Amino acid sequence: MLIPELAVYLMLGSAMFLALALQALGMRAVPVAACAAALAFELTWRELGLTAQLVACGGLLLVLGAYALKTLAMAVRHAF
């Protein structure tokens, strides 16, 4: 059972890093909304235990990763 728990912590840590990087560059709405949605999902389905955590953290990382890839890939973002 240690491997899934480590995977959850790694996904959550990566998602939080992306959220903080996006917020530092002035993009605040999407990271806050994505984190709130992941928290709401995890609280709603908490009886599933580790499975709910895996899905919530994986989804959060996927959403924030896709958004960061889209927005941070623009050269204009780095010009200010």
URNOR-V222354 format. One record per helix or strand. SS is the DSSP state (hx for helix, st for strand). FROM is the first residue (numbers start at 1). LEN is the number of residues. If there is no record, write none. Layout:
SS,FROM,LEN ; SS,FROM,LEN
//
This chain:
hx,2,23 ; hx,29,16 ; hx,46,3 ; hx,50,23 ; hx,75,4
//
